[in-house]
């Protein structure tokens, strides 16, 4: 799955949000909206503090340039207040975010495992040739890896929109225009700092998806390999008696080695993809603080910008880059989110298929079960069939009295397990 696969990713995102969005509409809506509004309010306060810090930069560095001791000391005292405000807002954001993530994950996990357990779906999935493997891993790990990052994405996107418009105004007003002279001709570039920020930010945002186009599919393969390896270890533990009795340790070890080799291979591929992406992200991190200083240098040397204005513009430029470049900074996490969200929606689709199958075969012949008064087991004209009405096994008659022991013999595949499932009520189709 590639980030470029827009239709597939759009469908995955829509399915995931439709399934998990009930957190904001059901019985949990009150606490969900309370936490959401509290988080949004904290983010707005953070923007207010960021703007105040941006103006402080101009105030303080102008004081340094003018060697104004009194103003510089006053600025340092005000900075202490800003530090307290930054810390307080940070704590508010952290607490509301964590509470929201924990509650949302709990809601999604409980809903998913309740549906998995309902009407023996957990068992029916094991019988069917389902492509959805390791549902327990999807419920435990993929729910966490899909809900927690999505909350962070929402925070970043909300902050990015507010920061973009707020600090773009600062770039526009403080930076002003720039007169560029070429061969005696003077060209005025309006809002040159804002234009520079947009060109740089959009350019980097265009490069990232190209470099990391395979990251989502690689992350999905790694997650599936993790689940397969864990599943293999669970099987060894659950079948330890059989393995010990048959001296099958070498076979079990071979299976485990094979699964772990697949996992290591998937991990190395993910590392390779991350390495490619790191070239771009690290270069971007190094250039963002320097680019605005380079853009401001000509006007500063011409005396059209003070040192404080340069520092204010540099700070605003960085904020705008964070707003424009949220895709650059979070592309890896977005790709991994798509991988986990897709695994969850696959599980939901499979559970819905099983539910549809149950509805489809509701009117089919069922095995009639009556309670015997003497607690015996009696089979009379029993026919066990598959979902598509193919007869799998017939038993004309069998009676087992209470306390009586019987043994059923047959070759592998002759129907011993199906017969036991029909007796216990697990297998329902037949007559």
C-alpha positions in Angstrom: 0.0 0.0 0.0 1.5 3.3 -1.1 0.6 6.8 0.2 0.0 7.5 -3.5 -2.7 4.9 -3.6 -5.3 7.6 -2.9 -8.5 5.7 -3.4 -7.4 2.8 -1.2 -6.1 5.1 1.6 -9.2 7.2 1.4 -11.4 4.1 1.8 -9.3 2.9 4.7 -9.5 6.2 6.5 -13.3 6.5 5.9 -13.9 3.0 7.2 -11.7 3.5 10.2 -13.3 6.8 11.2 -16.8 5.5 10.7 -16.1 2.5 13.0 -14.2 4.4 15.7 -16.0 7.7 15.4 -18.8 6.3 17.6 -16.7 7.4 20.5 -18.0 11.0 20.0 -21.7 10.0 19.3 -22.5 7.1 21.7 -22.7 6.9 25.5 -19.1 8.2 25.7 -19.9 11.4 23.8 -20.0 13.7 26.8 -16.5 12.8 28.1 -15.2 12.6 24.5 -16.3 16.1 23.6 -15.2 17.5 26.9 -11.6 16.2 26.4 -11.6 17.3 22.7 -12.7 20.8 23.5 -10.3 21.0 26.4 -7.4 19.9 24.1 -8.4 22.4 21.4 -8.6 25.2 24.0 -5.1 24.3 25.3 -3.8 24.4 21.7 -5.2 27.9 21.2 -3.5 29.1 24.4 -0.3 27.6 23.1 -0.6 29.7 20.0 -1.1 32.8 22.1 2.0 32.1 24.1 4.0 31.4 20.8 2.9 34.7 19.4 4.0 36.4 22.6 7.4 34.7 22.5 7.7 35.8 18.8 7.2 39.4 19.8 9.6 39.0 22.8 12.3 37.9 20.3 12.0 41.2 18.5 11.8 43.2 21.7 14.9 41.5 23.3 17.2 41.6 20.3 16.4 45.2 19.5 17.4 46.0 23.0 20.7 44.1 22.5 21.3 45.9 19.2 20.7 49.3 20.9 22.6 48.2 24.0 19.6 49.2 26.1 20.3 47.6 29.5 17.1 48.4 31.2 14.9 47.1 28.4 17.0 43.9 28.2 16.7 43.3 31.9 12.9 43.8 31.7 12.7 41.4 28.8 14.6 38.8 30.8 12.1 39.1 33.6 9.1 38.9 31.2 10.8 35.8 29.7 10.5 34.0 33.1 6.8 34.6 33.0 6.6 33.2 29.5 8.5 30.1 30.5 5.9 29.4 33.3 3.1 30.0 30.8 4.7 27.7 28.2 5.1 24.9 30.9 1.5 25.3 32.1 0.1 25.1 28.6 2.3 22.1 27.8 1.0 20.3 30.9 -2.6 21.0 29.9 -2.0 19.7 26.3 -0.3 16.6 27.6 -3.0 15.7 30.1 -6.0 16.2 27.8 -4.2 14.4 25.0 -3.3 11.4 27.1 -6.8 11.1 28.6 -8.3 11.4 25.2 -6.0 8.7 23.7 -6.6 6.3 26.6 -10.4 6.7 26.5 -10.6 6.4 22.8 -8.4 3.3 22.6 -10.4 1.7 25.4 -13.7 2.4 23.6 -12.4 1.0 20.3 -10.7 -2.1 21.9 -13.8 -3.1 23.9 -16.1 -2.7 20.9 -13.8 -4.7 18.7 -13.2 -7.7 21.1 -16.9 -7.8 22.0 -17.8 -8.2 18.3 -15.0 -10.7 17.9 -16.4 -12.8 20.8 -20.0 -12.4 19.9 -21.8 -15.4 18.4 -18.7 -17.5 18.3 -17.1 -15.4 15.6 -13.6 -15.9 17.1 -14.2 -19.7 16.5 -15.8 -19.3 13.0 -12.9 -17.1 11.9 -10.5 -20.0 12.8 -12.6 -22.4 10.8 -12.9 -20.2 7.7 -10.1 -19.7 5.2 -9.8 -16.1 6.3 -7.1 -13.8 5.1 -7.4 -11.9 8.3 -4.8 -13.5 10.6 -3.9 -12.8 14.2 -7.1 -10.9 15.2 -5.8 -10.7 18.8 -2.7 -8.7 17.6 -4.9 -6.4 15.6 -7.2 -5.8 18.7 -4.3 -5.3 21.1 -1.6 -3.6 19.2 -3.0 -2.2 16.0 -5.8 -0.4 17.8 -3.2 1.4 19.9 -1.0 2.2 16.8 -4.0 3.6 15.0 -5.7 5.7 17.7 -2.8 7.2 19.5 -1.0 8.6 16.4 -4.3 9.9 14.9 -4.8 12.0 18.0 -1.3 13.5 17.5 -2.0 14.1 13.8 -5.2 16.0 14.7 -3.2 18.1 17.3 -0.5 18.9 14.7 -3.0 19.7 12.0 -5.1 22.0 14.2 -1.9 23.7 15.4 -0.6 24.0 11.9 -3.6 25.7 10.5 -3.7 28.3 13.4 0.1 28.8 13.2 0.1 29.2 9.4 -2.4 32.1 9.3 -1.1 33.8 12.4 2.6 33.8 11.6 2.1 34.4 7.9 0.7 37.7 8.8 3.9 38.5 10.8 6.0 37.5 7.8 3.9 39.7 5.6 3.8 42.8 7.8 7.3 42.7 9.3 9.2 41.4 6.3 7.5 43.7 3.8 8.6 43.7 0.2 12.1 43.4 -1.3 13.5 45.3 -4.3 15.5 43.0 -6.5 17.9 44.7 -9.0 18.8 42.8 -12.2 20.9 44.5 -14.9 19.7 47.9 -13.8 16.1 46.8 -13.6 14.4 46.8 -10.2 11.7 44.3 -9.4 9.6 44.5 -6.3 8.8 41.2 -4.6 5.9 41.7 -2.2 5.8 39.7 1.0 9.1 38.1 0.0 9.5 36.3 3.4 6.1 34.7 3.1 6.7 33.7 -0.5 10.1 32.2 0.5 8.4 30.2 3.3 5.7 28.9 0.9 8.1 27.9 -1.8 10.4 26.1 0.5 7.7 24.4 2.6 5.6 23.2 -0.4 8.8 22.0 -2.2 9.8 19.8 0.8 6.2 18.6 1.1 6.2 17.5 -2.5 9.5 15.6 -2.2 8.7 13.6 0.9 5.8 11.4 -0.6 8.1 10.5 -3.5 10.9 9.4 -1.3 8.7 7.5 1.1 6.1 6.1 -1.3 6.6 2.5 -0.2 6.8 3.1 3.5 3.1 2.2 4.3 3.2 -1.2 2.6 6.6 -2.1 4.2 5.2 -1.1 7.7 2.2 -3.3 7.1 4.4 -6.2 6.2 6.5 -5.7 9.3 3.4 -5.6 11.6 2.1 -8.8 10.0 5.5 -10.5 10.5 5.4 -9.4 14.2 2.0 -11.0 14.6 3.0 -14.3 12.9 6.1 -14.6 15.1 4.1 -14.0 18.2 1.4 -16.4 17.1 4.0 -19.1 16.5 5.3 -18.8 20.0 1.8 -19.0 21.4 1.2 -22.2 19.4 4.3 -23.8 20.9 3.2 -22.9 24.4 -0.3 -24.2 23.9 0.9 -27.4 22.3 3.8 -28.0 24.6 2.5 -31.5 25.7 2.1 -32.7 22.1 5.5 -31.3 21.1 7.2 -33.0 24.1 5.4 -36.3 23.5 6.3 -36.4 19.8 9.8 -35.0 20.3 8.9 -32.2 17.9 11.2 -29.6 19.4 13.3 -29.4 16.2 10.3 -28.9 14.0 8.9 -26.2 16.4 12.3 -24.5 16.4 12.4 -24.6 12.6 9.0 -23.0 12.4 10.0 -20.3 14.9 13.3 -19.6 13.0 11.3 -19.3 9.8 8.9 -16.8 11.3 11.7 -14.8 12.9 13.7 -14.7 9.7 10.6 -13.2 7.9 10.4 -10.6 10.7 14.0 -9.7 10.5 13.7 -9.3 6.7 10.7 -7.1 7.1 12.5 -5.0 9.8 15.5 -4.5 7.5 13.3 -3.3 4.7 11.6 -0.9 7.1 15.0 0.4 8.2 16.1 0.9 4.6 12.9 2.9 3.9 13.4 5.0 7.1 17.0 5.6 6.0 16.0 7.1 2.7 13.4 9.3 4.4 15.9 10.4 7.1 18.1 12.0 4.4 15.3 14.4 3.6 14.0 15.0 7.1 17.4 15.6 8.7 18.4 18.0 5.9 15.2 19.9 6.3 15.7 20.2 10.1 19.2 21.7 9.5 18.0 24.2 6.8 14.8 25.6 8.4 16.6 27.8 11.0 19.1 29.1 8.4 16.9 29.9 5.4 15.1 32.8 7.0 18.4 34.4 8.1 19.7 34.1 4.5 16.5 35.7 3.2 16.7 38.6 5.7 20.4 39.3 5.3 20.2 41.7 2.3 17.5 44.0 4.0 19.4 43.8 7.3 22.7 44.9 5.6 20.8 47.7 3.9 19.5 48.9 7.3 15.9 48.2 6.4 15.5 45.5 9.1 16.6 45.7 12.7 18.2 42.7 14.5 15.0 42.2 16.5 13.0 42.2 13.3 15.3 39.6 11.8 15.0 37.3 14.8 11.2 37.8 14.8 11.0 36.9 11.1 13.2 33.9 11.6 11.0 32.7 14.5 7.8 33.2 12.4 9.4 31.5 9.4 10.1 28.4 11.5 6.5 28.3 12.7 5.2 28.6 9.2 7.5 25.8 8.1 6.2 23.6 10.9 2.7 24.4 9.7 3.4 23.7 6.0 5.7 20.8 6.6 3.6 18.7 9.0 3.5 16.1 6.2 7.4 16.2 6.1 7.7 15.7 9.8 5.0 13.1 10.2 5.1 11.2 6.9 6.6 8.1 8.5 4.0 8.1 11.3 1.2 8.6 8.8 2.4 5.6 6.7 2.6 3.4 9.8 -0.9 4.6 10.8 -2.4 3.6 7.5 -0.8 0.2 7.9 -2.5 -0.3 11.3 -5.8 1.3 10.3 -6.0 -1.0 7.3 -5.5 -4.1 9.5 -8.3 -3.0 11.8 -10.7 -2.3 8.9 -9.8 -5.7 7.5 -10.8 -7.3 10.8 -14.0 -5.3 10.9 -14.9 -6.3 7.4 -14.2 -10.0 8.2 -16.5 -9.8 11.3 -19.2 -8.3 9.1 -18.8 -11.0 6.5 -19.3 -13.7 9.2 -22.3 -11.8 10.5 -23.7 -11.7 6.9 -23.0 -15.4 6.6 -25.0 -16.0 9.7 -27.9 -14.0 8.4 -27.7 -15.7 5.0 -27.9 -19.2 6.5 -30.6 -18.4 9.1 -33.2 -20.1 6.9 -31.2 -23.1 6.1 -31.7 -26.5 7.7 -30.4 -26.6 11.2 -29.5 -29.5 13.3 -32.4 -30.0 15.8 -31.2 -30.2 19.4 -33.5 -31.4 22.2 -32.6 -31.9 25.8 -32.7 -35.6 26.9 -34.4 -36.3 30.2 -31.9 -39.1 31.1 -28.9 -36.9 30.2 -27.9 -39.3 27.4 -26.6 -38.4 23.9 -28.7 -39.7 21.0 -28.1 -39.0 17.4 -30.9 -39.8 15.0 -30.7 -39.3 11.2 -28.0 -36.7 11.7 -26.7 -35.0 8.5 -23.9 -32.5 8.9 -23.5 -30.1 6.0 -21.4 -27.1 5.1 -22.6 -23.5 4.6 -23.1 -24.2 0.9 -25.4 -27.2 1.6 -22.7 -29.9 0.8 -23.2 -32.9 3.1 -20.1 -33.6 5.1 -21.1 -36.5 7.3 -24.2 -38.7 8.1 -24.9 -40.6 11.2 -28.1 -42.8 11.2 -28.1 -43.6 14.9 -25.9 -43.5 18.0 -26.9 -43.6 21.6 -24.5 -43.0 24.5 -26.0 -43.3 28.0 -24.8 -41.2 30.9 -21.5 -42.5 32.2 -21.0 -44.7 29.2 -17.7 -44.4 27.3 -17.5 -44.8 23.5 -14.6 -44.5 21.1 -15.0 -43.1 17.5 -12.4 -44.2 15.0 -11.8 -42.9 11.5 -9.1 -41.8 9.1 -7.9 -38.3 9.1 -10.5 -36.1 7.4 -13.4 -38.6 7.9 -15.3 -36.2 10.1 -14.5 -37.0 13.8 -13.9 -33.4 14.7 -17.0 -32.2 12.8 -19.1 -34.8 14.7 -17.8 -33.6 18.0 -18.5 -30.0 17.0 -22.0 -30.9 16.0 -22.6 -32.7 19.3 -21.3 -29.7 21.3 -23.5 -27.3 19.3 -20.6 -25.5 17.6 -21.5 -26.8 14.1 -25.0 -25.8 13.4 -25.8 -26.4 9.7 -27.3 -29.7 8.8 -30.5 -31.6 9.7 
